[in-house]
């Protein structure tokens, strides 16, 4: 049996832009992806603290150091620039693996610069 466990989280990222007419995904600064251990095209769950919306999509890497968090495609109707979001990636593990897994948590400031890594 496998359990779904949080493996990575970008905490309190700020949406910098939305773009409706795009095939769909979320663009995230590559430096943030690296810090959190999230792979390009990996599935993520996004929780918007401003409006309570949650949506699942996949990651498109953005320019490292840009601070860009761009909600693309249909999900652009669920977030607005300036919204604060939590971006979570999960792993399927055996219960034994899950017991040893410590999620990578990356906390960012209002400009999406890393302020803490847990």
C-alpha positions as a Python dict, from the first residue, in 0.01 Angstrom:
ca = {
    (1, 'X'): (0, 0, 0),
    (2, 'X'): (113, 355, -72),
    (3, 'X'): (23, 677, 106),
    (4, 'X'): (27, 1026, -43),
    (5, 'X'): (267, 1245, 156),
    (6, 'X'): (369, 1611, 124),
    (7, 'X'): (724, 1620, -16),
    (8, 'X'): (767, 1990, -104),
    (9, 'X'): (598, 2321, -33),
    (10, 'X'): (646, 2681, -147),
    (11, 'X'): (483, 2876, 135),
    (12, 'X'): (321, 3219, 89),
    (13, 'X'): (431, 3278, -271),
    (14, 'X'): (278, 3581, -440),
    (15, 'X'): (106, 3541, -777),
    (16, 'X'): (282, 3787, -1009),
    (17, 'X'): (61, 3741, -1316),
    (18, 'X'): (-223, 3537, -1464),
    (19, 'X'): (-260, 3443, -1829),
    (20, 'X'): (-589, 3283, -1933),
    (21, 'X'): (-514, 3194, -2294),
    (22, 'X'): (-242, 2938, -2239),
    (23, 'X'): (-265, 2557, -2248),
    (24, 'X'): (-263, 2546, -1869),
    (25, 'X'): (-15, 2519, -1584),
    (26, 'X'): (173, 2738, -1336),
    (27, 'X'): (505, 2902, -1417),
    (28, 'X'): (741, 2905, -1119),
    (29, 'X'): (1087, 3062, -1088),
    (30, 'X'): (1340, 2779, -1144),
    (31, 'X'): (1539, 2882, -835),
    (32, 'X'): (1229, 2825, -621),
    (33, 'X'): (1169, 2488, -786),
    (34, 'X'): (1527, 2385, -713),
    (35, 'X'): (1506, 2496, -350),
    (36, 'X'): (1184, 2301, -295),
    (37, 'X'): (1283, 1994, -498),
    (38, 'X'): (993, 2032, -741),
    (39, 'X'): (1055, 1905, -1094),
    (40, 'X'): (948, 2077, -1416),
    (41, 'X'): (609, 1939, -1527),
    (42, 'X'): (545, 1784, -1185),
    (43, 'X'): (188, 1794, -1058),
    (44, 'X'): (120, 2048, -782),
    (45, 'X'): (-173, 2152, -568),
    (46, 'X'): (-215, 2528, -530),
    (47, 'X'): (-410, 2678, -239),
    (48, 'X'): (-500, 3048, -269),
    (49, 'X'): (-510, 3216, 73),
    (50, 'X'): (-697, 3519, -60),
    (51, 'X'): (-1005, 3341, -192),
    (52, 'X'): (-986, 2980, -68),
    (53, 'X'): (-961, 2832, -417),
    (54, 'X'): (-758, 2515, -464),
    (55, 'X'): (-651, 2374, -797),
    (56, 'X'): (-422, 2107, -932),
    (57, 'X'): (-197, 2175, -1228),
    (58, 'X'): (159, 2112, -1345),
    (59, 'X'): (472, 2323, -1320),
    (60, 'X'): (641, 2505, -1607),
    (61, 'X'): (987, 2634, -1510),
    (62, 'X'): (1041, 3010, -1525),
    (63, 'X'): (1361, 3212, -1537),
    (64, 'X'): (1571, 3158, -1224),
    (65, 'X'): (1574, 3461, -998),
    (66, 'X'): (1275, 3623, -1169),
    (67, 'X'): (1037, 3569, -877),
    (68, 'X'): (765, 3481, -1127),
    (69, 'X'): (461, 3283, -1015),
    (70, 'X'): (226, 3293, -1313),
    (71, 'X'): (-106, 3108, -1307),
    (72, 'X'): (-178, 2993, -1662),
    (73, 'X'): (-479, 2858, -1849),
    (74, 'X'): (-818, 2794, -1692),
    (75, 'X'): (-673, 2824, -1339),
    (76, 'X'): (-610, 3193, -1416),
    (77, 'X'): (-979, 3241, -1330),
    (78, 'X'): (-907, 3109, -979),
    (79, 'X'): (-629, 3350, -876),
    (80, 'X'): (-538, 3715, -918),
    (81, 'X'): (-202, 3893, -925),
    (82, 'X'): (-107, 3972, -567),
    (83, 'X'): (-280, 3666, -422),
    (84, 'X'): (-78, 3465, -169),
    (85, 'X'): (-59, 3093, -251),
    (86, 'X'): (80, 2774, -108),
    (87, 'X'): (217, 2540, -375),
    (88, 'X'): (242, 2176, -268),
    (89, 'X'): (393, 1867, -430),
    (90, 'X'): (327, 1516, -302),
    (91, 'X'): (492, 1176, -327),
    (92, 'X'): (349, 827, -305),
    (93, 'X'): (545, 627, -50),
    (94, 'X'): (521, 311, 149),
    (95, 'X'): (431, 376, 513),
    (96, 'X'): (791, 295, 602),
    (97, 'X'): (928, 552, 354),
    (98, 'X'): (673, 807, 470),
    (99, 'X'): (791, 773, 830),
    (100, 'X'): (1135, 902, 725),
    (101, 'X'): (1020, 1170, 479),
    (102, 'X'): (1067, 1530, 590),
    (103, 'X'): (906, 1771, 346),
    (104, 'X'): (1116, 2053, 198),
    (105, 'X'): (942, 2376, 296),
    (106, 'X'): (1054, 2699, 131),
    (107, 'X'): (909, 3021, 273),
    (108, 'X'): (922, 3328, 51),
    (109, 'X'): (859, 3699, 99),
    (110, 'X'): (625, 3927, -99),
    (111, 'X'): (877, 3942, -386),
    (112, 'X'): (905, 3560, -394),
    (113, 'X'): (1259, 3565, -253),
    (114, 'X'): (1353, 3283, -18),
    (115, 'X'): (1350, 3385, 347),
    (116, 'X'): (1361, 3042, 509),
    (117, 'X'): (1409, 2676, 426),
    (118, 'X'): (1281, 2408, 660),
}
